[in-house]
C-alpha cells in the first residue's frame, strides 16, 4: 500500500450546467465559490486549481466557456475565506508581462500567508484579443515561457531576506544594500526591477501543464508541479518516464517535481446511476460544435463527413511537427483516436465532457479503485480532480470519495503542511538556468 499522495481540486467547469439543480446561475458568485473552497479545505485537499483559456468563440457559446472568472481575482477572494488550502491560478506567458504577474502573485502570497503557486501556460488561442494577428510557433511560445519564468524568479529574489528594516529611529524603512535591480534584457522581455511588492521569503511554486516535447522540456527546467492529461495508465507511465529523463538531463532530481494527473470524476451510489449522470452531463450533445472542437484538438484535421460511429482514419491526422496550437493535447487525442480506436462520437463526448482528461465514472469505491491503480501502477504522483456534476457531485466527492481514499491510505488524514513544498513532497528546488529558452528552441520538432 502506498502512502498519501497530493490531491488538488480543479474548480470552474460547468459541463453539467443543463441538469436540474446544477446551480449554474450561481457559478460566478463568491458564496458559491467559497462554499466549494471551504469544503475542499475542510476535508484536506492540498490546493485549488483554476485553469484558464482567455478566449471564447462567439459561435459556440451554447456550450459553456472553459472558465468563468479571472483566476487571480477569484483566488484573492478565496484567500480571505480559507486558511490552509493552496491557491494555484493559471497565467498565460504568451499574453502577460512577468513584472505584472510577479506583483500579482507576490500580493496573493502576502494575503494568503504563502499558499500560492502559479501555472504558467503557453496559450494556443485568443491571440487577436491581445493585439496579435497570428500565434507564434510552439518553439517561440515555449522560449518566451522559459524566459518569463526566469524573470519571475529573479524578481522574487530582488529583495534579500531582512531587507525590510523598519528602523523608525533612523527613518530607514528598508536597507538599500539588500534590494537589487535585475536589469534583465532578453529576447522577449526587458525588466529593470526590483519588484515593487516586497516578495515573501518563500518562493511561490511554479506549475507547468504542457505535454508536448517542448512542454516536457520546459517543465524539466522550471516546474515544481506538472499537471497532465493522461487518459490511460500506459500513456501516463510513458509521460512520467520521459519527463523524468528530461529532469535528470538537467541535473535536477525527480524528487524536485511532482506530477499530478487530471481526473474528471462522475460519482453516484450505483454504477448504473453514475452512467446515467454521465450521459445527462454529456448529452444531448451538439455534434456540430463537438466535431469542430475535436478537429481543433486533432491539429485541424478535416473531419467533415466522417461517420460519428467510426474511428478516425489515421491518414487525416497531421504530423505533430505541423501542429501550431496545442501539440500536447493533440498527442492525447491522437492516442485516443489511433491507439484506443475511439469513434468520433466517443471523442466528442471526451472533449465536451472533460477536454480529453482521464474520465472516471462510478461509485466512490470503483473510482477509488481506478485512482489507486494509477498510483500503484507507477503512472502518477497525485491527482487534480474535477467533478462536473451539480448539485450532488461535491457532497459525493467530499463525503464519500475522500473518506474512501483516506481509508485506503491514498488521501492524507492529518492537516496539510503549511509549507507547500513539503505538502507536495518536493525536495529543495534547483533554480532554472539561463539556458532554458535556448533548450526550448533546440528541442523544437
Buried (B, 14 or more C-beta within 10 A) or exposed (E): EEEBBBBBBBBBBBBBBEBEEBBBEEBEEBEBBBBBBBBBBEBBBBBBBBBBBBBBEEEBEEBBBBBBBEBBEBBBBBBEBBEBBBBBBBBBBBBBBBBEBBBBBBBBBBBBEBBBBBBBBBBBBBBEEEEEEEBBEBBBBBBBBBBBBBBBBBBBBBBEEEBEEEEEEEEEEBBEEBBBEBEBEBEBBEBEBBBEBBBBEBBBBBBBBBBBBBBBBBBBBBBBBBBBBBBBBBBBBBBBEBBBEBBEEBEBBBEBBBBBBBBBBBBBEEEEBBBBBBBBBBBEBBBEBBBBBBBBBBBBBEBEEBEBEEBBEEEBBBEBEEBBBBBBBBBBBBBBBBEBEBBBBBBBBBBBBBBBBBBBBBBBEBBBBBBBEBBEEEBBBBBBBBBBBBEBBBEBBBEBBBBBBBEBBBBBEEEBBEEBBEBBBBEEBEEBBEEBBEBBBEBBE
